[in-house]
Amino acid sequence: MIVLLHKPYGTLCQFSPEGTRQTLADVLDIPGIYPAGRLDHDSEGLLVLTDEPWFAHRLTHPDHGHAKVYHAQVEGMPGPDAVSAFSRGILLQERLTRPAGLKHLEPPPDWPERTVPIRFRKSIPTAWVEVILREGRNRQVRKMLAAVGHPCLRLIRVEVAGLSLGPLGPGQHRRLDRGEVRALRQRLAE
């Protein structure tokens, strides 16, 4: 079984309780599945869940290089130097990231307002960018954007290995049908 979930802001990527924080158990009641990858509690968007270890491994292991696409609202407007740095890779904690994509989104995406508003400063404009990674280190998108001088204010994952968030709203989910699962298995086996 493969389930696509729009993980809401502030939700931990685990089913077990942790204090008073919201977890996946608060938004999804399907026993026997677990996340294939993670999103930080302050990130939103596509989370893929499955009951199949093979699928989770193929989807998340960096050796397979599946693209993860994010929309990020950042401080300032990233220019050509930031785009170039992403395409070369950025040194984070003494390790160079894999080359990544960075482009400006115009017009900005029409995401619903977040439950907790983003920080707003009159003197610093914001922009929406698309980031494409082929690895997934801890808080990597945020660290890469900060490294090029554009702190991330809001981060939404919209795609993983060709699986799209689509029209799912925060907290909504859908199961892939048999045809979608068959096509996905074939694509991941290549």
DRENDO-1510 file (C-alpha; in Angstrom, 1 decimal, always signed):
<recs>
REC; n; res; u; v; w
REC; 1; MET; +0.0; +0.0; +0.0 .
REC; 2; ILE; +1.2; +3.5; -0.8 .
REC; 3; VAL; -0.4; +6.6; +0.6 .
REC; 4; LEU; +0.3; +10.2; -0.3 .
REC; 5; LEU; -0.3; +12.7; +2.6 .
REC; 6; HIS; -0.2; +16.5; +2.7 .
REC; 7; LYS; +1.6; +16.8; +6.0 .
REC; 8; PRO; +0.4; +19.9; +7.8 .
REC; 9; TYR; +2.8; +22.4; +9.3 .
REC; 10; GLY; +3.7; +21.5; +12.9 .
REC; 11; THR; +3.1; +17.8; +12.5 .
REC; 12; LEU; +5.9; +15.4; +13.5 .
REC; 13; CYS; +6.8; +12.7; +11.0 .
REC; 14; GLN; +6.1; +9.9; +13.4 .
REC; 15; PHE; +3.1; +8.0; +14.8 .
REC; 16; SER; +4.3; +7.7; +18.4 .
REC; 17; PRO; +3.3; +10.5; +20.7 .
REC; 18; GLU; +5.8; +13.1; +21.8 .
REC; 19; GLY; +4.6; +15.4; +24.4 .
REC; 20; THR; +1.7; +17.6; +23.2 .
REC; 21; ARG; +3.0; +17.9; +19.6 .
REC; 22; GLN; +0.8; +16.7; +16.7 .
REC; 23; THR; +2.0; +13.5; +15.0 .
REC; 24; LEU; +0.9; +11.6; +12.0 .
REC; 25; ALA; -1.5; +9.6; +14.2 .
REC; 26; ASP; -3.5; +12.8; +14.6 .
REC; 27; VAL; -4.0; +13.3; +10.9 .
REC; 28; LEU; -4.0; +9.7; +9.5 .
REC; 29; ASP; -5.6; +6.5; +10.7 .
REC; 30; ILE; -4.2; +3.7; +8.5 .
REC; 31; PRO; -2.5; +1.0; +10.5 .
REC; 32; GLY; +0.8; -0.7; +9.4 .
REC; 33; ILE; +2.2; +2.1; +7.3 .
REC; 34; TYR; +5.2; +4.3; +7.9 .
REC; 35; PRO; +6.8; +7.3; +6.3 .
REC; 36; ALA; +9.2; +6.7; +3.4 .
REC; 37; GLY; +11.4; +9.7; +4.2 .
REC; 38; ARG; +10.8; +12.6; +6.5 .
REC; 39; LEU; +9.7; +16.2; +6.6 .
REC; 40; ASP; +10.7; +18.5; +9.5 .
REC; 41; HIS; +7.8; +19.5; +11.8 .
REC; 42; ASP; +7.9; +23.0; +10.4 .
REC; 43; SER; +7.9; +21.8; +6.8 .
REC; 44; GLU; +4.7; +21.0; +4.9 .
REC; 45; GLY; +3.6; +19.0; +1.9 .
REC; 46; LEU; +4.0; +15.6; +0.3 .
REC; 47; LEU; +4.8; +12.7; +2.6 .
REC; 48; VAL; +4.8; +9.2; +1.1 .
REC; 49; LEU; +3.8; +6.4; +3.5 .
REC; 50; THR; +4.0; +2.7; +2.8 .
REC; 51; ASP; +3.9; -0.8; +4.3 .
REC; 52; GLU; +6.6; -2.0; +1.9 .
REC; 53; PRO; +10.2; -1.7; +3.0 .
REC; 54; TRP; +11.6; -2.3; -0.6 .
REC; 55; PHE; +9.6; +0.7; -1.8 .
REC; 56; ALA; +10.6; +2.9; +1.0 .
REC; 57; HIS; +14.3; +2.1; +0.4 .
REC; 58; ARG; +14.1; +2.6; -3.4 .
REC; 59; LEU; +12.3; +5.9; -2.9 .
REC; 60; THR; +14.5; +7.5; -0.2 .
REC; 61; HIS; +18.1; +6.1; -0.6 .
REC; 62; PRO; +20.3; +8.8; -2.2 .
REC; 63; ASP; +22.0; +6.2; -4.4 .
REC; 64; HIS; +18.8; +6.0; -6.5 .
REC; 65; GLY; +18.8; +9.8; -7.0 .
REC; 66; HIS; +15.1; +10.4; -7.2 .
REC; 67; ALA; +14.2; +14.0; -7.5 .
REC; 68; LYS; +12.4; +15.8; -4.6 .
REC; 69; VAL; +10.8; +19.1; -5.6 .
REC; 70; TYR; +10.1; +21.8; -3.0 .
REC; 71; HIS; +8.5; +25.3; -3.1 .
REC; 72; ALA; +10.2; +27.6; -0.7 .
REC; 73; GLN; +9.3; +31.1; +0.3 .
REC; 74; VAL; +12.6; +32.9; +1.0 .
REC; 75; GLU; +13.8; +36.3; +2.2 .
REC; 76; GLY; +15.1; +38.4; -0.8 .
REC; 77; MET; +15.3; +37.4; -4.4 .
REC; 78; PRO; +17.9; +34.7; -5.3 .
REC; 79; GLY; +20.0; +35.8; -8.3 .
REC; 80; PRO; +22.3; +34.1; -10.7 .
REC; 81; ASP; +25.0; +33.5; -8.1 .
REC; 82; ALA; +22.6; +31.5; -5.9 .
REC; 83; VAL; +21.4; +29.5; -8.9 .
REC; 84; SER; +25.0; +28.8; -9.9 .
REC; 85; ALA; +25.9; +27.7; -6.3 .
REC; 86; PHE; +23.0; +25.3; -6.2 .
REC; 87; SER; +24.0; +23.8; -9.6 .
REC; 88; ARG; +27.6; +23.2; -8.4 .
REC; 89; GLY; +26.7; +22.0; -4.9 .
REC; 90; ILE; +27.1; +23.8; -1.6 .
REC; 91; LEU; +29.5; +22.9; +1.2 .
REC; 92; LEU; +27.4; +22.0; +4.3 .
REC; 93; GLN; +29.1; +20.6; +7.4 .
REC; 94; GLU; +32.3; +19.9; +5.4 .
REC; 95; ARG; +30.5; +17.9; +2.7 .
REC; 96; LEU; +29.5; +19.1; -0.7 .
REC; 97; THR; +25.9; +18.6; -1.6 .
REC; 98; ARG; +24.9; +17.0; -4.9 .
REC; 99; PRO; +24.1; +19.5; -7.6 .
REC; 100; ALA; +20.6; +20.9; -7.2 .
REC; 101; GLY; +18.2; +23.1; -9.1 .
REC; 102; LEU; +17.0; +26.5; -8.0 .
REC; 103; LYS; +14.6; +28.7; -9.9 .
REC; 104; HIS; +12.3; +31.6; -9.2 .
REC; 105; LEU; +8.6; +30.9; -9.3 .
REC; 106; GLU; +6.6; +33.6; -11.1 .
REC; 107; PRO; +3.8; +34.0; -10.5 .
REC; 108; PRO; +4.1; +32.7; -6.9 .
REC; 109; PRO; +2.3; +29.5; -6.2 .
REC; 110; ASP; -1.2; +29.8; -4.7 .
REC; 111; TRP; -0.7; +27.8; -1.4 .
REC; 112; PRO; -3.3; +28.2; +1.3 .
REC; 113; GLU; -2.2; +30.3; +4.3 .
REC; 114; ARG; -0.3; +28.5; +6.9 .
REC; 115; THR; -1.8; +28.0; +10.4 .
REC; 116; VAL; +1.1; +29.9; +11.9 .
REC; 117; PRO; +1.9; +32.9; +9.8 .
REC; 118; ILE; +5.4; +33.4; +8.4 .
REC; 119; ARG; +7.7; +36.0; +9.8 .
REC; 120; PHE; +7.1; +39.3; +7.9 .
REC; 121; ARG; +9.5; +42.2; +7.7 .
REC; 122; LYS; +8.6; +45.4; +5.8 .
REC; 123; SER; +12.1; +46.1; +4.7 .
REC; 124; ILE; +12.9; +42.6; +3.3 .
REC; 125; PRO; +10.8; +41.4; +0.4 .
REC; 126; THR; +10.1; +37.7; -0.1 .
REC; 127; ALA; +10.1; +35.4; -3.2 .
REC; 128; TRP; +9.0; +31.9; -4.0 .
REC; 129; VAL; +11.5; +29.5; -5.5 .
REC; 130; GLU; +11.5; +25.9; -6.6 .
REC; 131; VAL; +14.3; +23.7; -5.3 .
REC; 132; ILE; +15.1; +20.2; -6.8 .
REC; 133; LEU; +17.3; +17.9; -4.8 .
REC; 134; ARG; +18.5; +14.3; -5.5 .
REC; 135; GLU; +19.5; +13.6; -1.9 .
REC; 136; GLY; +17.9; +14.4; +1.4 .
REC; 137; ARG; +20.1; +15.4; +4.3 .
REC; 138; ASN; +18.7; +16.8; +7.5 .
REC; 139; ARG; +17.1; +20.3; +6.8 .
REC; 140; GLN; +19.1; +20.4; +3.6 .
REC; 141; VAL; +16.9; +22.8; +1.6 .
REC; 142; ARG; +16.8; +25.3; +4.5 .
REC; 143; LYS; +20.6; +25.1; +5.0 .
REC; 144; MET; +21.4; +25.5; +1.3 .
REC; 145; LEU; +19.1; +28.5; +1.0 .
REC; 146; ALA; +20.7; +30.1; +4.1 .
REC; 147; ALA; +24.1; +29.4; +2.7 .
REC; 148; VAL; +23.4; +31.5; -0.4 .
REC; 149; GLY; +21.9; +34.3; +1.8 .
REC; 150; HIS; +18.2; +33.6; +1.4 .
REC; 151; PRO; +16.7; +32.2; +4.7 .
REC; 152; CYS; +13.7; +29.9; +4.1 .
REC; 153; LEU; +10.5; +31.2; +5.6 .
REC; 154; ARG; +8.1; +28.4; +4.4 .
REC; 155; LEU; +8.9; +25.1; +2.8 .
REC; 156; ILE; +6.5; +22.8; +1.0 .
REC; 157; ARG; +7.5; +19.5; -0.7 .
REC; 158; VAL; +5.4; +19.1; -3.9 .
REC; 159; GLU; +6.9; +16.0; -5.5 .
REC; 160; VAL; +9.0; +12.9; -4.8 .
REC; 161; ALA; +10.2; +10.6; -7.6 .
REC; 162; GLY; +7.3; +11.7; -9.9 .
REC; 163; LEU; +4.6; +11.4; -7.2 .
REC; 164; SER; +2.9; +14.7; -6.9 .
REC; 165; LEU; +1.1; +16.4; -4.0 .
REC; 166; GLY; -1.6; +17.5; -6.5 .
REC; 167; PRO; -4.8; +19.0; -5.1 .
REC; 168; LEU; -4.4; +17.5; -1.6 .
REC; 169; GLY; -5.0; +20.1; +1.2 .
REC; 170; PRO; -3.2; +20.0; +4.6 .
REC; 171; GLY; -4.1; +16.8; +6.4 .
REC; 172; GLN; -5.7; +15.2; +3.3 .
REC; 173; HIS; -4.4; +11.9; +1.9 .
REC; 174; ARG; -5.1; +9.4; -0.9 .
REC; 175; ARG; -4.0; +5.8; -1.6 .
REC; 176; LEU; -2.4; +5.1; -5.0 .
REC; 177; ASP; -4.6; +2.7; -7.0 .
REC; 178; ARG; -3.2; -0.6; -8.4 .
REC; 179; GLY; -2.3; +0.9; -11.8 .
REC; 180; GLU; -0.4; +3.8; -10.1 .
REC; 181; VAL; +1.5; +1.3; -7.8 .
REC; 182; ARG; +2.4; -0.9; -10.8 .
REC; 183; ALA; +3.7; +2.0; -12.8 .
REC; 184; LEU; +5.7; +3.3; -9.8 .
REC; 185; ARG; +7.3; -0.1; -9.1 .
REC; 186; GLN; +8.3; -0.3; -12.8 .
REC; 187; ARG; +9.8; +3.2; -12.7 .
REC; 188; LEU; +11.7; +2.6; -9.4 .
REC; 189; ALA; +13.0; -0.8; -10.6 .
REC; 190; GLU; +14.8; +0.8; -13.6 .
</recs>
